[in-house]
């Protein structure tokens, strides 16, 4: 009998304290899990998925379509390309009633673009137009050598530019090395058509209207005269007077002429019975070259007037 009572206790009698504790822990765990999954419960998990929200995000409407682009950073709007003011010239073929040969070219100083007549690469002798380079070369070389021209030298340079003094121009030309100066012009100003006349002096330099516009830009940018003297030289070229004041800037209204620097050339080539008339002008946004060759019997005024006529024919309406 005693043995049977011991067997009953082992097989199915009262539960032990450890079993009761284990059951209680399990029940409590199940309750807590249920509370975390119940919507609105204070124990609700922030990561629990809501009904109808497959992504688990709690801040989006379940009925709205997903906008993927809204999650991308906004791209900055592209800046508009600035539009340059048009030059006062229109590129076109001219059919003017001018006897002999004439050619023109305009360089846009903002872009480097060159427009011109089909023959803008053909050359003629420069006459006094080249004096602007000779003076620029002298001033730049003096500054590079650490020298300041005397007041007398500057006065001579003024007469060369404003009044086209030939004697003083020859003195400056000799001082800068003669033909070597023209070689520097071609190299420094990146001319493509021009040629030196080594035994015939500065006035026989062969220049094209395209290279005349390039030479003007070379002066305007400071390459020719250097940073110290460029402003001075341009101012002198704005003050050209007397016989040399003709051509390109005369085509513009009087109020604009004062801001256009010029250097012109004019000569009778008796050996070939031709007049050679050349015009170079420099403005804030452009440079221009116009050159003419025609029978000598037509005189100087014919070419001087036609240099202005060519310019006027190229101006935009309203300039």
C-alpha positions as CSV (number, residue, x, y, z in Angstrom):
1,X,0.0,0.0,0.0
2,X,2.8,2.4,0.8
3,X,4.4,1.7,-2.5
4,X,1.2,2.4,-4.5
5,X,0.8,5.9,-2.8
6,X,4.4,6.9,-3.8
7,X,3.6,5.9,-7.4
8,X,0.4,8.1,-7.5
9,X,2.4,11.2,-6.4
10,X,5.0,10.8,-9.2
11,X,2.4,10.0,-11.9
12,X,-0.3,12.7,-11.7
13,X,-0.7,14.3,-8.3
14,X,-0.3,18.0,-7.5
15,X,1.7,20.3,-9.9
16,X,5.2,21.4,-8.7
17,X,6.0,25.1,-8.0
18,X,8.4,25.2,-10.9
19,X,5.8,24.2,-13.4
20,X,3.4,26.8,-12.1
21,X,6.0,29.5,-12.5
22,X,6.8,28.5,-16.0
23,X,3.2,28.5,-17.0
24,X,2.7,31.9,-15.5
25,X,5.7,33.3,-17.5
26,X,4.4,31.9,-20.7
27,X,0.9,33.4,-20.2
28,X,2.3,36.8,-19.3
29,X,4.4,36.8,-22.5
30,X,1.5,36.0,-24.7
31,X,-0.5,38.8,-23.1
32,X,2.3,41.3,-23.7
33,X,2.7,40.3,-27.4
34,X,-1.1,40.6,-27.9
35,X,-1.0,44.1,-26.5
36,X,1.9,45.2,-28.7
37,X,0.1,44.1,-31.8
38,X,-3.3,45.6,-30.8
39,X,-3.9,49.0,-32.7
40,X,-4.2,51.9,-30.2
41,X,-2.7,49.9,-27.4
42,X,-0.1,51.9,-25.3
43,X,2.3,49.0,-25.9
44,X,1.8,49.1,-29.7
45,X,5.1,48.6,-31.6
46,X,6.1,51.6,-33.8
47,X,7.4,49.1,-36.4
48,X,4.1,47.2,-36.6
49,X,2.5,47.2,-40.0
50,X,-0.9,48.9,-40.2
51,X,-3.7,47.4,-42.2
52,X,-3.5,48.1,-45.9
53,X,0.1,49.6,-45.5
54,X,2.4,47.0,-47.0
55,X,5.5,49.1,-46.3
56,X,4.9,49.6,-42.6
57,X,5.1,53.4,-42.8
58,X,2.6,55.0,-40.4
59,X,2.6,58.5,-42.0
60,X,1.2,57.8,-45.5
61,X,-2.5,57.5,-46.6
62,X,-3.4,54.0,-47.5
63,X,-5.5,55.2,-50.4
64,X,-2.9,57.5,-52.1
65,X,-0.6,56.4,-54.9
66,X,3.1,56.3,-54.1
67,X,4.9,59.3,-55.6
68,X,8.5,58.2,-56.0
69,X,9.7,61.5,-57.4
70,X,8.6,63.3,-54.3
71,X,11.3,61.4,-52.4
72,X,14.1,62.7,-54.7
73,X,16.0,65.9,-54.0
74,X,14.7,68.8,-56.1
75,X,17.0,69.5,-59.1
76,X,18.1,73.2,-59.4
77,X,16.6,75.0,-62.4
78,X,19.2,75.5,-65.1
79,X,20.5,79.1,-65.3
80,X,19.4,80.7,-68.6
81,X,22.2,81.3,-71.1
82,X,23.0,85.1,-71.1
83,X,22.1,86.6,-74.5
84,X,24.7,89.0,-75.9
85,X,23.6,92.3,-77.3
86,X,23.9,92.1,-81.1
87,X,26.8,94.0,-82.7
88,X,25.8,97.1,-84.7
89,X,26.7,95.3,-87.9
90,X,24.9,92.8,-90.1
91,X,26.9,90.2,-92.0
92,X,25.9,90.5,-95.7
93,X,27.3,90.7,-99.2
94,X,27.6,94.2,-100.4
95,X,27.0,95.3,-103.9
96,X,28.0,98.9,-103.8
97,X,28.9,101.2,-106.7
98,X,32.6,101.4,-105.7
99,X,35.3,101.3,-108.3
100,X,38.3,99.1,-107.7
101,X,38.8,96.6,-104.8
102,X,37.3,96.9,-101.4
103,X,37.1,94.5,-98.4
104,X,35.9,94.6,-94.8
105,X,35.9,92.6,-91.6
106,X,34.4,92.9,-88.1
107,X,35.7,91.0,-85.0
108,X,33.3,90.5,-82.0
109,X,35.6,91.2,-79.0
110,X,33.3,89.2,-76.7
111,X,33.5,85.9,-78.6
112,X,36.4,86.3,-81.0
113,X,34.0,85.6,-84.0
114,X,35.0,87.3,-87.2
115,X,32.7,88.2,-90.0
116,X,33.6,89.9,-93.3
117,X,33.5,90.0,-97.0
118,X,34.5,87.0,-99.0
119,X,37.9,88.6,-99.8
120,X,38.6,89.8,-96.2
121,X,41.8,87.7,-96.2
122,X,43.3,89.6,-99.2
123,X,45.9,92.2,-98.4
124,X,46.8,95.8,-99.3
125,X,49.6,98.1,-98.0
126,X,48.7,99.7,-94.7
127,X,50.1,103.2,-95.1
128,X,49.6,105.1,-91.8
129,X,47.2,102.5,-90.2
130,X,50.3,100.6,-89.0
131,X,51.4,103.5,-86.9
132,X,49.1,102.4,-84.1
133,X,51.1,99.2,-83.8
134,X,54.5,101.0,-84.0
135,X,53.6,103.3,-81.1
136,X,52.2,100.4,-79.1
137,X,55.3,98.3,-79.7
138,X,57.5,101.2,-78.5
139,X,55.5,101.8,-75.3
140,X,55.3,98.1,-74.4
141,X,59.0,97.5,-74.9
142,X,59.9,100.6,-72.9
143,X,57.7,99.4,-70.0
144,X,59.2,95.8,-70.2
145,X,62.6,97.4,-69.9
146,X,61.6,99.3,-66.8
147,X,61.7,102.7,-68.7
148,X,59.3,105.5,-68.8
149,X,59.2,107.5,-72.0
150,X,60.0,111.2,-71.6
151,X,57.4,113.8,-72.0
152,X,59.0,114.7,-75.3
153,X,58.7,111.1,-76.5
154,X,55.0,110.9,-75.5
155,X,54.4,114.2,-77.3
156,X,55.9,112.6,-80.4
157,X,53.7,109.6,-80.0
158,X,50.7,111.9,-79.7
159,X,51.6,113.5,-83.0
160,X,52.0,110.1,-84.7
161,X,48.6,108.9,-83.6
162,X,46.5,112.1,-83.7
163,X,48.1,113.8,-86.7
164,X,49.9,110.8,-88.5
165,X,53.3,112.5,-88.4
166,X,55.5,110.5,-90.8
167,X,58.9,111.7,-89.7
168,X,58.3,110.8,-86.0
169,X,56.7,107.5,-87.1
170,X,59.9,106.6,-89.0
171,X,62.0,107.4,-85.9
172,X,59.9,105.2,-83.7
173,X,59.9,102.4,-86.4
174,X,63.7,102.5,-86.4
175,X,63.9,102.4,-82.6
176,X,61.7,99.3,-82.3
177,X,63.8,97.4,-84.9
178,X,62.1,98.1,-88.2
179,X,60.8,94.9,-89.8
180,X,61.4,93.0,-86.5
181,X,58.5,95.1,-85.1
182,X,56.2,93.9,-87.9
183,X,57.2,90.3,-87.2
184,X,56.3,90.8,-83.6
185,X,52.9,92.2,-84.7
186,X,52.2,89.1,-86.8
187,X,53.2,86.8,-84.0
188,X,51.8,88.6,-80.9
189,X,48.4,89.5,-82.5
190,X,48.1,86.1,-84.3
191,X,47.7,87.5,-87.8
192,X,47.3,85.0,-90.6
193,X,47.4,87.0,-93.8
194,X,49.9,89.8,-93.3
195,X,53.5,90.1,-94.5
196,X,56.6,92.2,-93.7
197,X,58.0,94.5,-96.3
198,X,61.6,94.4,-95.0
199,X,63.2,96.8,-97.4
200,X,60.3,99.1,-98.0
201,X,59.4,100.6,-94.6
202,X,56.4,100.5,-92.4
203,X,53.8,101.9,-94.9
204,X,54.4,98.9,-97.2
205,X,53.4,96.3,-94.7
206,X,50.8,94.0,-96.3
207,X,47.7,93.7,-94.1
208,X,44.2,92.3,-94.7
209,X,41.0,93.7,-93.3
210,X,40.7,90.6,-91.2
211,X,44.1,91.1,-89.7
212,X,43.4,94.9,-89.3
213,X,40.4,93.9,-87.1
214,X,42.7,91.5,-85.2
215,X,45.4,94.2,-84.8
216,X,42.7,96.5,-83.4
217,X,41.6,93.8,-80.9
218,X,45.3,93.2,-80.0
219,X,45.6,96.9,-79.1
220,X,42.2,96.9,-77.2
221,X,43.1,93.9,-75.0
222,X,46.5,95.3,-73.9
223,X,48.6,92.8,-75.7
224,X,50.1,95.4,-78.1
225,X,50.9,98.3,-75.7
226,X,50.9,96.4,-72.4
227,X,48.9,97.1,-69.3
228,X,50.6,100.4,-68.5
229,X,50.0,102.2,-71.8
230,X,46.9,100.6,-73.4
231,X,44.4,103.1,-71.9
232,X,46.7,106.0,-72.9
233,X,47.0,104.8,-76.5
234,X,43.3,104.1,-76.9
235,X,42.6,107.6,-75.7
236,X,45.0,109.1,-78.2
237,X,43.3,107.1,-81.0
238,X,39.9,108.5,-79.9
239,X,41.4,112.0,-80.4
240,X,42.6,111.5,-84.1
241,X,41.9,114.7,-85.9
242,X,42.3,116.6,-89.1
243,X,42.9,114.7,-92.4
244,X,43.0,111.3,-90.6
245,X,39.6,111.6,-89.1
246,X,37.4,109.8,-91.6
247,X,35.9,106.4,-92.4
248,X,34.3,104.0,-89.9
249,X,33.4,106.1,-87.0
250,X,31.9,108.8,-89.3
251,X,29.2,106.3,-90.1
252,X,28.0,106.4,-86.4
253,X,25.9,109.1,-84.7
254,X,28.0,111.9,-83.3
255,X,27.4,110.9,-79.7
256,X,28.9,107.5,-80.3
257,X,32.0,108.6,-82.3
258,X,33.8,109.9,-79.2
259,X,34.0,106.4,-77.8
260,X,35.4,104.8,-81.0
261,X,39.2,104.7,-81.4
262,X,40.6,104.9,-84.9
263,X,43.8,104.9,-87.0
264,X,43.5,105.3,-90.7
265,X,46.0,105.1,-93.6
266,X,46.0,106.9,-97.0
267,X,48.6,106.9,-99.7
268,X,49.0,107.2,-103.5
269,X,51.0,104.3,-104.9
270,X,52.3,106.0,-108.0
271,X,54.3,103.0,-109.2
272,X,51.0,101.0,-109.6
273,X,48.8,104.1,-110.2
274,X,46.5,103.2,-107.2
275,X,45.2,104.9,-104.1
276,X,45.3,102.8,-101.0
277,X,42.8,103.8,-98.3
278,X,42.6,101.9,-95.0
279,X,40.4,102.3,-91.9
280,X,40.7,100.6,-88.5
281,X,38.3,101.2,-85.6
282,X,38.1,99.9,-82.0
283,X,34.9,100.0,-79.8
284,X,34.0,98.3,-76.6
285,X,32.6,95.1,-78.2
286,X,34.0,95.1,-81.7
287,X,36.9,96.1,-84.0
288,X,36.7,96.7,-87.7
289,X,38.9,97.0,-90.7
290,X,38.0,98.4,-94.1
291,X,40.4,98.6,-97.0
292,X,40.2,100.0,-100.5
293,X,42.3,100.1,-103.7
294,X,41.2,102.0,-106.8
295,X,42.6,104.2,-109.7
296,X,44.8,107.0,-108.5
297,X,43.0,109.6,-110.5
298,X,39.9,109.3,-108.3
299,X,41.8,111.0,-105.4
300,X,41.8,110.6,-101.6
301,X,38.3,111.7,-100.9
302,X,36.9,108.9,-103.0
303,X,38.3,106.2,-100.8
304,X,37.7,108.1,-97.5
305,X,34.1,108.6,-98.3
306,X,33.7,105.0,-99.5
307,X,35.2,103.6,-96.3
308,X,32.3,105.3,-94.5
309,X,29.9,104.1,-97.1
310,X,30.9,100.5,-96.6
311,X,30.4,100.9,-92.8
312,X,27.0,102.5,-93.2
313,X,25.8,99.7,-95.5
314,X,26.6,97.1,-92.8
315,X,25.0,98.9,-89.8
316,X,21.8,97.5,-88.3
317,X,18.7,99.6,-88.7
318,X,18.4,102.1,-85.9
319,X,22.1,102.4,-85.1
